Amino acid sequence: MTKADIVSEISKSTGIDKPVVLETVEKFMQVVKESLAAGNNVYLRGFGSFIIKVRSEKTARNISQNTTIVIPEHKIPAFKPAKVFMEDVK
């Protein structure tokens, strides 16, 4: 399902115009991205959490040059679904 499909589905089920729904969905995604970039997790009860995971420093190999490189510790965004959500999907 794409963002356009989500907007269309919400518009159909609520009767709200598509441009308004699209603006709302875009703003939601923007707020989630800004919160994660600021180091804050986003919790949506009954749906899940958008969290920041920290990947620890590790050693990797560049096979083509046969050298070892160090990948520094870094943060990545992740989604952790709620238990209710997981039960619905199963």
A tleap script that builds the chain and sets N, CA, C and O, in Angstrom:
source leaprc.protein.ff14SB
mol = sequence {
  NMET THR LYS ALA ASP ILE VAL SER GLU ILE
  SER LYS SER THR GLY ILE ASP LYS PRO VAL
  VAL LEU GLU THR VAL GLU LYS PHE MET GLN
  VAL VAL LYS GLU SER LEU ALA ALA GLY ASN
  ASN VAL TYR LEU ARG GLY PHE GLY SER PHE
  ILE ILE LYS VAL ARG SER GLU LYS THR ALA
  ARG ASN ILE SER GLN ASN THR THR ILE VAL
  ILE PRO GLU HIE LYS ILE PRO ALA PHE LYS
  PRO ALA LYS VAL PHE MET GLU ASP VAL CLYS
}
set mol.1.N position { 0.846 -1.172 0.000 }
set mol.1.CA position { 0.000 0.000 0.000 }
set mol.1.C position { 0.892 1.236 0.000 }
set mol.1.O position { 1.838 1.326 0.782 }
set mol.2.N position { 0.591 2.170 -0.866 }
set mol.2.CA position { 1.380 3.394 -0.981 }
set mol.2.C position { 0.718 4.528 -0.197 }
set mol.2.O position { -0.397 4.389 0.304 }
set mol.3.N position { 1.427 5.645 -0.105 }
set mol.3.CA position { 0.869 6.805 0.579 }
set mol.3.C position { -0.412 7.272 -0.114 }
set mol.3.O position { -1.371 7.655 0.556 }
set mol.4.N position { -0.436 7.243 -1.436 }
set mol.4.CA position { -1.631 7.631 -2.191 }
set mol.4.C position { -2.802 6.710 -1.869 }
set mol.4.O position { -3.941 7.166 -1.764 }
set mol.5.N position { -2.530 5.418 -1.711 }
set mol.5.CA position { -3.583 4.460 -1.350 }
set mol.5.C position { -4.119 4.755 0.051 }
set mol.5.O position { -5.325 4.678 0.285 }
set mol.6.N position { -3.235 5.088 0.971 }
set mol.6.CA position { -3.647 5.412 2.334 }
set mol.6.C position { -4.523 6.658 2.342 }
set mol.6.O position { -5.572 6.689 2.985 }
set mol.7.N position { -4.082 7.684 1.620 }
set mol.7.CA position { -4.859 8.928 1.533 }
set mol.7.C position { -6.222 8.657 0.928 }
set mol.7.O position { -7.231 9.162 1.421 }
set mol.8.N position { -6.265 7.875 -0.119 }
set mol.8.CA position { -7.526 7.553 -0.782 }
set mol.8.C position { -8.457 6.796 0.160 }
set mol.8.O position { -9.650 7.093 0.221 }
set mol.9.N position { -7.925 5.826 0.891 }
set mol.9.CA position { -8.727 5.025 1.813 }
set mol.9.C position { -9.292 5.878 2.949 }
set mol.9.O position { -10.467 5.753 3.296 }
set mol.10.N position { -8.458 6.745 3.528 }
set mol.10.CA position { -8.922 7.618 4.610 }
set mol.10.C position { -9.976 8.588 4.091 }
set mol.10.O position { -10.984 8.834 4.753 }
set mol.11.N position { -9.739 9.133 2.911 }
set mol.11.CA position { -10.691 10.067 2.309 }
set mol.11.C position { -12.035 9.400 2.066 }
set mol.11.O position { -13.084 9.986 2.332 }
set mol.12.N position { -12.001 8.179 1.561 }
set mol.12.CA position { -13.226 7.434 1.276 }
set mol.12.C position { -14.002 7.124 2.556 }
set mol.12.O position { -15.223 7.276 2.596 }
set mol.13.N position { -13.297 6.691 3.595 }
set mol.13.CA position { -13.986 6.250 4.809 }
set mol.13.C position { -14.445 7.405 5.700 }
set mol.13.O position { -15.383 7.240 6.480 }
set mol.14.N position { -13.800 8.573 5.598 }
set mol.14.CA position { -14.179 9.698 6.455 }
set mol.14.C position { -14.968 10.776 5.737 }
set mol.14.O position { -15.659 11.568 6.377 }
set mol.15.N position { -14.874 10.817 4.415 }
set mol.15.CA position { -15.561 11.860 3.662 }
set mol.15.C position { -14.785 13.165 3.595 }
set mol.15.O position { -15.297 14.167 3.094 }
set mol.16.N position { -13.557 13.163 4.094 }
set mol.16.CA position { -12.710 14.363 4.041 }
set mol.16.C position { -12.029 14.404 2.678 }
set mol.16.O position { -11.646 13.367 2.136 }
set mol.17.N position { -11.880 15.618 2.123 }
set mol.17.CA position { -11.256 15.770 0.805 }
set mol.17.C position { -9.826 15.252 0.800 }
set mol.17.O position { -9.114 15.367 1.798 }
set mol.18.N position { -9.408 14.680 -0.327 }
set mol.18.CA position { -8.065 14.101 -0.443 }
set mol.18.C position { -6.948 15.099 -0.158 }
set mol.18.O position { -5.999 14.739 0.538 }
set mol.19.N position { -7.009 16.350 -0.665 }
set mol.19.CA position { -5.911 17.284 -0.361 }
set mol.19.C position { -5.728 17.536 1.135 }
set mol.19.O position { -4.600 17.693 1.602 }
set mol.20.N position { -6.820 17.577 1.880 }
set mol.20.CA position { -6.732 17.788 3.332 }
set mol.20.C position { -6.106 16.567 4.000 }
set mol.20.O position { -5.257 16.705 4.880 }
set mol.21.N position { -6.523 15.382 3.586 }
set mol.21.CA position { -5.968 14.148 4.148 }
set mol.21.C position { -4.483 14.042 3.807 }
set mol.21.O position { -3.675 13.681 4.663 }
set mol.22.N position { -4.120 14.352 2.564 }
set mol.22.CA position { -2.718 14.301 2.151 }
set mol.22.C position { -1.870 15.246 2.991 }
set mol.22.O position { -0.780 14.879 3.429 }
set mol.23.N position { -2.363 16.461 3.218 }
set mol.23.CA position { -1.628 17.434 4.026 }
set mol.23.C position { -1.445 16.920 5.459 }
set mol.23.O position { -0.384 17.102 6.056 }
set mol.24.N position { -2.471 16.288 6.000 }
set mol.24.CA position { -2.403 15.740 7.356 }
set mol.24.C position { -1.392 14.600 7.447 }
set mol.24.O position { -0.599 14.545 8.387 }
set mol.25.N position { -1.421 13.693 6.474 }
set mol.25.CA position { -0.482 12.569 6.459 }
set mol.25.C position { 0.950 13.081 6.306 }
set mol.25.O position { 1.856 12.601 6.989 }
set mol.26.N position { 1.160 14.053 5.414 }
set mol.26.CA position { 2.494 14.629 5.217 }
set mol.26.C position { 2.995 15.283 6.502 }
set mol.26.O position { 4.159 15.122 6.866 }
set mol.27.N position { 2.121 16.021 7.192 }
set mol.27.CA position { 2.509 16.688 8.432 }
set mol.27.C position { 2.839 15.664 9.516 }
set mol.27.O position { 3.783 15.858 10.282 }
set mol.28.N position { 2.066 14.572 9.588 }
set mol.28.CA position { 2.355 13.508 10.550 }
set mol.28.C position { 3.756 12.946 10.320 }
set mol.28.O position { 4.533 12.792 11.262 }
set mol.29.N position { 4.069 12.642 9.065 }
set mol.29.CA position { 5.390 12.085 8.759 }
set mol.29.C position { 6.486 13.085 9.079 }
set mol.29.O position { 7.549 12.699 9.566 }
set mol.30.N position { 6.251 14.353 8.818 }
set mol.30.CA position { 7.235 15.395 9.103 }
set mol.30.C position { 7.491 15.495 10.609 }
set mol.30.O position { 8.640 15.606 11.039 }
set mol.31.N position { 6.428 15.457 11.405 }
set mol.31.CA position { 6.572 15.539 12.867 }
set mol.31.C position { 7.344 14.332 13.395 }
set mol.31.O position { 8.193 14.483 14.274 }
set mol.32.N position { 7.063 13.138 12.875 }
set mol.32.CA position { 7.781 11.936 13.312 }
set mol.32.C position { 9.266 12.060 12.962 }
set mol.32.O position { 10.126 11.767 13.792 }
set mol.33.N position { 9.566 12.492 11.737 }
set mol.33.CA position { 10.970 12.642 11.328 }
set mol.33.C position { 11.697 13.675 12.178 }
set mol.33.O position { 12.832 13.449 12.597 }
set mol.34.N position { 11.053 14.800 12.430 }
set mol.34.CA position { 11.689 15.854 13.229 }
set mol.34.C position { 11.915 15.392 14.668 }
set mol.34.O position { 12.948 15.702 15.262 }
set mol.35.N position { 10.970 14.664 15.224 }
set mol.35.CA position { 11.119 14.159 16.586 }
set mol.35.C position { 12.277 13.179 16.683 }
set mol.35.O position { 13.078 13.253 17.616 }
set mol.36.N position { 12.372 12.261 15.725 }
set mol.36.CA position { 13.472 11.297 15.735 }
set mol.36.C position { 14.804 11.995 15.515 }
set mol.36.O position { 15.798 11.639 16.148 }
set mol.37.N position { 14.841 12.982 14.628 }
set mol.37.CA position { 16.087 13.715 14.382 }
set mol.37.C position { 16.533 14.477 15.630 }
set mol.37.O position { 17.728 14.677 15.845 }
set mol.38.N position { 15.569 14.902 16.449 }
set mol.38.CA position { 15.893 15.616 17.686 }
set mol.38.C position { 16.257 14.658 18.824 }
set mol.38.O position { 16.627 15.097 19.913 }
set mol.39.N position { 16.153 13.360 18.572 }
set mol.39.CA position { 16.521 12.372 19.582 }
set mol.39.C position { 15.365 11.893 20.432 }
set mol.39.O position { 15.578 11.228 21.446 }
set mol.40.N position { 14.130 12.223 20.033 }
set mol.40.CA position { 12.945 11.818 20.792 }
set mol.40.C position { 12.230 10.672 20.100 }
set mol.40.O position { 12.081 10.678 18.878 }
set mol.41.N position { 11.788 9.689 20.873 }
set mol.41.CA position { 10.980 8.599 20.340 }
set mol.41.C position { 9.528 9.055 20.226 }
set mol.41.O position { 9.104 9.981 20.918 }
set mol.42.N position { 8.768 8.398 19.345 }
set mol.42.CA position { 7.349 8.711 19.154 }
set mol.42.C position { 6.552 7.459 19.504 }
set mol.42.O position { 6.764 6.399 18.915 }
set mol.43.N position { 5.632 7.582 20.466 }
set mol.43.CA position { 4.844 6.448 20.939 }
set mol.43.C position { 3.387 6.635 20.532 }
set mol.43.O position { 2.778 7.654 20.857 }
set mol.44.N position { 2.824 5.658 19.825 }
set mol.44.CA position { 1.422 5.675 19.424 }
set mol.44.C position { 0.758 4.458 20.056 }
set mol.44.O position { 0.897 3.339 19.562 }
set mol.45.N position { 0.040 4.683 21.145 }
set mol.45.CA position { -0.578 3.594 21.907 }
set mol.45.C position { -1.495 2.770 21.007 }
set mol.45.O position { -2.338 3.319 20.297 }
set mol.46.N position { -1.324 1.455 21.045 }
set mol.46.CA position { -2.138 0.544 20.245 }
set mol.46.C position { -1.627 0.346 18.834 }
set mol.46.O position { -2.134 -0.514 18.113 }
set mol.47.N position { -0.633 1.122 18.418 }
set mol.47.CA position { -0.069 0.988 17.070 }
set mol.47.C position { 1.392 0.577 17.126 }
set mol.47.O position { 1.776 -0.460 16.584 }
set mol.48.N position { 2.207 1.396 17.784 }
set mol.48.CA position { 3.621 1.068 17.897 }
set mol.48.C position { 4.451 2.283 18.236 }
set mol.48.O position { 3.916 3.350 18.537 }
set mol.49.N position { 5.751 2.119 18.187 }
set mol.49.CA position { 6.683 3.184 18.539 }
set mol.49.C position { 7.712 3.369 17.446 }
set mol.49.O position { 8.264 2.402 16.921 }
set mol.50.N position { 7.963 4.623 17.110 }
set mol.50.CA position { 9.076 4.971 16.242 }
set mol.50.C position { 10.222 5.308 17.174 }
set mol.50.O position { 10.148 6.276 17.930 }
set mol.51.N position { 11.282 4.513 17.125 }
set mol.51.CA position { 12.368 4.664 18.085 }
set mol.51.C position { 13.698 4.846 17.365 }
set mol.51.O position { 13.825 4.605 16.165 }
set mol.52.N position { 14.678 5.279 18.142 }
set mol.52.CA position { 16.042 5.431 17.624 }
set mol.52.C position { 16.878 4.316 18.217 }
set mol.52.O position { 16.972 4.184 19.438 }
set mol.53.N position { 17.486 3.514 17.357 }
set mol.53.CA position { 18.381 2.450 17.810 }
set mol.53.C position { 19.820 2.900 17.587 }
set mol.53.O position { 20.128 3.601 16.623 }
set mol.54.N position { 20.678 2.486 18.485 }
set mol.54.CA position { 22.100 2.815 18.359 }
set mol.54.C position { 22.838 1.561 17.928 }
set mol.54.O position { 22.809 0.542 18.618 }
set mol.55.N position { 23.489 1.641 16.799 }
set mol.55.CA position { 24.329 0.536 16.325 }
set mol.55.C position { 25.738 0.770 16.843 }
set mol.55.O position { 26.302 1.845 16.643 }
set mol.56.N position { 26.300 -0.211 17.498 }
set mol.56.CA position { 27.626 -0.045 18.074 }
set mol.56.C position { 28.709 -0.085 16.999 }
set mol.56.O position { 28.489 -0.541 15.877 }
set mol.57.N position { 29.874 0.403 17.380 }
set mol.57.CA position { 31.011 0.413 16.467 }
set mol.57.C position { 31.400 -1.020 16.116 }
set mol.57.O position { 31.370 -1.908 16.969 }
set mol.58.N position { 31.764 -1.236 14.859 }
set mol.58.CA position { 32.171 -2.585 14.459 }
set mol.58.C position { 33.268 -2.529 13.412 }
set mol.58.O position { 33.482 -1.510 12.755 }
set mol.59.N position { 33.950 -3.641 13.277 }
set mol.59.CA position { 35.011 -3.774 12.285 }
set mol.59.C position { 34.458 -4.520 11.084 }
set mol.59.O position { 33.798 -5.549 11.228 }
set mol.60.N position { 34.734 -3.992 9.894 }
set mol.60.CA position { 34.260 -4.617 8.662 }
set mol.60.C position { 35.436 -4.778 7.710 }
set mol.60.O position { 36.519 -4.236 7.934 }
set mol.61.N position { 35.201 -5.532 6.645 }
set mol.61.CA position { 36.272 -5.761 5.681 }
set mol.61.C position { 35.881 -5.243 4.312 }
set mol.61.O position { 34.748 -5.422 3.867 }
set mol.62.N position { 36.831 -4.597 3.649 }
set mol.62.CA position { 36.673 -4.195 2.264 }
set mol.62.C position { 37.320 -5.312 1.448 }
set mol.62.O position { 38.545 -5.384 1.343 }
set mol.63.N position { 36.498 -6.171 0.879 }
set mol.63.CA position { 37.000 -7.373 0.219 }
set mol.63.C position { 37.840 -7.037 -1.015 }
set mol.63.O position { 38.850 -7.692 -1.275 }
set mol.64.N position { 37.429 -6.028 -1.768 }
set mol.64.CA position { 38.152 -5.715 -3.005 }
set mol.64.C position { 39.575 -5.230 -2.735 }
set mol.64.O position { 40.477 -5.513 -3.523 }
set mol.65.N position { 39.793 -4.505 -1.634 }
set mol.65.CA position { 41.134 -4.008 -1.314 }
set mol.65.C position { 41.801 -4.815 -0.203 }
set mol.65.O position { 42.952 -4.563 0.154 }
set mol.66.N position { 41.066 -5.792 0.340 }
set mol.66.CA position { 41.571 -6.639 1.411 }
set mol.66.C position { 42.071 -5.820 2.600 }
set mol.66.O position { 43.160 -6.055 3.125 }
set mol.67.N position { 41.250 -4.853 3.011 }
set mol.67.CA position { 41.606 -4.019 4.152 }
set mol.67.C position { 40.484 -4.082 5.194 }
set mol.67.O position { 39.353 -4.469 4.902 }
set mol.68.N position { 40.837 -3.692 6.400 }
set mol.68.CA position { 39.864 -3.641 7.486 }
set mol.68.C position { 39.496 -2.185 7.733 }
set mol.68.O position { 40.361 -1.310 7.759 }
set mol.69.N position { 38.194 -1.933 7.914 }
set mol.69.CA position { 37.739 -0.585 8.217 }
set mol.69.C position { 36.885 -0.626 9.482 }
set mol.69.O position { 36.317 -1.663 9.826 }
set mol.70.N position { 36.801 0.496 10.158 }
set mol.70.CA position { 35.993 0.596 11.358 }
set mol.70.C position { 34.760 1.434 11.039 }
set mol.70.O position { 34.867 2.573 10.584 }
set mol.71.N position { 33.601 0.856 11.281 }
set mol.71.CA position { 32.345 1.586 11.095 }
set mol.71.C position { 31.985 2.158 12.461 }
set mol.71.O position { 31.768 1.402 13.408 }
set mol.72.N position { 31.918 3.485 12.575 }
set mol.72.CA position { 31.661 4.084 13.889 }
set mol.72.C position { 30.236 3.840 14.386 }
set mol.72.O position { 29.348 3.469 13.618 }
set mol.73.N position { 30.041 4.055 15.675 }
set mol.73.CA position { 28.710 3.938 16.263 }
set mol.73.C position { 27.782 4.947 15.579 }
set mol.73.O position { 28.168 6.092 15.344 }
set mol.74.N position { 26.555 4.515 15.263 }
set mol.74.CA position { 25.615 5.420 14.608 }
set mol.74.C position { 24.180 5.074 15.001 }
set mol.74.O position { 23.906 3.988 15.514 }
set mol.75.N position { 23.287 6.000 14.755 }
set mol.75.CA position { 21.879 5.825 15.112 }
set mol.75.C position { 21.064 5.549 13.860 }
set mol.75.O position { 21.351 6.072 12.783 }
set mol.76.N position { 20.024 4.700 14.026 }
set mol.76.CA position { 19.120 4.412 12.926 }
set mol.76.C position { 17.676 4.471 13.431 }
set mol.76.O position { 17.409 4.111 14.578 }
set mol.77.N position { 16.749 4.918 12.591 }
set mol.77.CA position { 15.346 4.892 13.001 }
set mol.77.C position { 14.790 3.476 12.875 }
set mol.77.O position { 15.209 2.709 12.009 }
set mol.78.N position { 13.846 3.142 13.743 }
set mol.78.CA position { 13.231 1.820 13.710 }
set mol.78.C position { 11.779 1.936 14.163 }
set mol.78.O position { 11.396 2.908 14.814 }
set mol.79.N position { 10.978 0.934 13.811 }
set mol.79.CA position { 9.588 0.875 14.241 }
set mol.79.C position { 9.387 -0.392 15.045 }
set mol.79.O position { 9.763 -1.481 14.613 }
set mol.80.N position { 8.790 -0.244 16.220 }
set mol.80.CA position { 8.492 -1.391 17.068 }
set mol.80.C position { 6.974 -1.458 17.218 }
set mol.80.O position { 6.387 -0.600 17.877 }
set mol.81.N position { 6.323 -2.465 16.619 }
set mol.81.CA position { 4.861 -2.540 16.694 }
set mol.81.C position { 4.372 -2.883 18.101 }
set mol.81.O position { 5.058 -3.567 18.860 }
set mol.82.N position { 3.183 -2.398 18.432 }
set mol.82.CA position { 2.562 -2.698 19.715 }
set mol.82.C position { 2.072 -4.144 19.718 }
set mol.82.O position { 1.885 -4.745 18.660 }
set mol.83.N position { 1.866 -4.696 20.911 }
set mol.83.CA position { 1.410 -6.090 21.028 }
set mol.83.C position { 0.056 -6.287 20.348 }
set mol.83.O position { -0.167 -7.298 19.682 }
set mol.84.N position { -0.845 -5.320 20.516 }
set mol.84.CA position { -2.172 -5.393 19.899 }
set mol.84.C position { -2.035 -5.442 18.377 }
set mol.84.O position { -2.732 -6.204 17.708 }
set mol.85.N position { -1.142 -4.633 17.846 }
set mol.85.CA position { -0.879 -4.583 16.407 }
set mol.85.C position { -0.342 -5.924 15.930 }
set mol.85.O position { -0.776 -6.443 14.901 }
set mol.86.N position { 0.598 -6.480 16.675 }
set mol.86.CA position { 1.189 -7.762 16.309 }
set mol.86.C position { 0.145 -8.872 16.301 }
set mol.86.O position { 0.149 -9.724 15.413 }
set mol.87.N position { -0.753 -8.866 17.292 }
set mol.87.CA position { -1.800 -9.880 17.351 }
set mol.87.C position { -2.750 -9.767 16.161 }
set mol.87.O position { -3.194 -10.783 15.625 }
set mol.88.N position { -3.062 -8.544 15.747 }
set mol.88.CA position { -3.940 -8.339 14.594 }
set mol.88.C position { -3.300 -8.840 13.301 }
set mol.88.O position { -3.990 -9.370 12.430 }
set mol.89.N position { -1.990 -8.673 13.175 }
set mol.89.CA position { -1.285 -9.085 11.960 }
set mol.89.C position { -1.166 -10.612 11.894 }
set mol.89.O position { -1.253 -11.203 10.818 }
set mol.90.N position { -0.965 -11.241 13.057 }
set mol.90.CA position { -0.838 -12.706 13.084 }
set mol.90.C position { -2.145 -13.286 12.737 }
set mol.90.O position { -2.286 -14.508 12.694 }
savepdb mol mol.pdb
quit
